Amino acid sequence: MARLSLMIPCIVFTLVWVRDGRLSAPASLLTGVALLTGGMLSAFTHLSTLRLKITEWDGTDGDNKFEVERGMLDETAAHLLTGSLLCAFDAAALVIGMNVSSTKNGQLYGFWAAFTSGLSSYILVIFIFVIPRLYSAYVEINNVTPGLNGFNRSRRGGR
């Protein structure tokens, strides 16, 4: 899965570069990346608070009943921070590209279009990885009933 997540941005970069692709609205992408940075950082802040709460729940008895949940939160937090950092790099690359390599119509072209396209696609891959993990952590920590948690194949309850 890790190789696929790295192959996607490489393929996007190569396609945009070889086909002389252009980003017609780089300002919109910049806005989206900036908003996603804030969202990922706030989700990280929430996860770090939740992680602290889980540590308190486990106490000092050494039981570690939330060990799996703690691992899920740690992995998700790492992805969120990586995504936030990449969003910042992507925003910087978009600003540089918009000032160095844009047409009169505001289209981004050349290396900067390919680079920001590849980087943005990798951010999207990270975002897609994070969402199910966030939901899984929510389901596990909050003891959501099996019929409602989305991970249960059988639909017991109403039928």
N, C-alpha and C positions, 0 to 999 in steps of 0.2 A: 504494500500500500504506500509505503514511503517513496518508493521509486516512481510510482504513478503520480504521486503528488508533486514530484519534481519534474517529471516529464511534461506535464501539462503546460507549465509556464515556458519551458524550453520550446515546446512546439508552437505556442502562441507567439513567442518572440521571433522564432524562425519564420513563421508564416507572414507576420507583419513586416519583417525586415525584407524577405525575399520578394514579396508581392508589392512592396512599396506602399504599405498600408498607411492610412492616416486616421488620426482621431479627430473627428469633426467638432466635438464639444469637450475639449480637455478641462474646461472650467467646471463642467458638471461632474466629471470624474474626480476632480480635485475636491469638490464639495462632498461627494459621497465618501471619499477616502477619509476626509477630515471628520465627518460624522461617525464613520465606522471606528475611527481611532478612539473617539470619546466613548462610544458604546462598549468597545472591548475593554477599555480601562475601567469603566464603571462596573462592568461584569466582573473584572478581576478583583476590584475592591470588595464587591459583594462576596465573592468566593473566599477571599482571605478572611473576612469576618465569619463566614460559615465554617471555615476550617478551624478557626480559633474556638468557635462554639463546640465543634465536634471534639476537639481536644479537651475541653472542659467536661463534656458529657462522658468521655472515656474515664476521666478521673485518674487516680493514682493506683487503682487496684490491679492494673496490668492486664485487664480483660481484653482490651482492643477489639471491642465488638463492632467498631466502625472503621476497621482497617481498610476494607475494600473501598468504602466511600471516600476515605481520606486519600487513597491512591488515585481515585477518579478525579477528585478535586485538584490534587497536585498536578496531574497530567493536563487537565483542562486549563489550569492557571498558567502553565508553561506555554500552552498554545495561544492563550489570550495575550500574554505579554509579547510573544514572538509576532503575532499578528499586529499588535499595536506598534511595535518597532518597525515592522515592514510598512505599515500605513504611513508612518512618519517619513520613511525613506521614499515611499511612492509620492507623497505630497511634495517633498523636496525636489524629486526628479521631475514631477509635473511642472512645478514653478520654474525650474531651470529650463526645461524643454520649451515651455510657453514663451520664455524670453529669448531663447537661442534659436529654436528650430520651429517656428510657426509661420504659416502663410499669412497673407493679408486678410484672409477670411477667418483667421484664428485657428486653423487646423494645425494639429501637431503632426509632424512627419519625420521620417528618417529614424536614426538610432533612438531618439528620445520617445518616439511613438512606439517603437518596438519594445524598448526597455520598460516603459510604464505599462504597456499592455501585458507583458510577461509578469511583471511584479504584481499588477492588479489581479491577474488570474490566479497567482499563487495565494494572494490574500483571500480570494474567493474560496479556494480549496481549503484553506485553514478555517475560514468561517463555516464552511459546510461540515468540517470535522468537529468543530466545537459545539454546534447546536445540539446534535444528539447526545453528546457527553453532558452538556448542561442539563438537558432534560432527564437523562438517566440519573444524574446526581440528585436532581429534585425528587424523582420518583423513589429512589432508594432511601434518601434521608427522611422524607416526609411520609413514608409508608403508604403510598397511594395504593388503593385497592387494585387487585389484579385485573378486574374488568375494565378499569379506567386508565391504566397506566400506559397503554400503547405497546407494551412489550409482551403481552400475553396473547398467545395464538387462539386459545379457546375463549369464547364469549359467554362466560357463565354470568348468571345474574338475571337479566331480563328475559331470557328464553328458556 
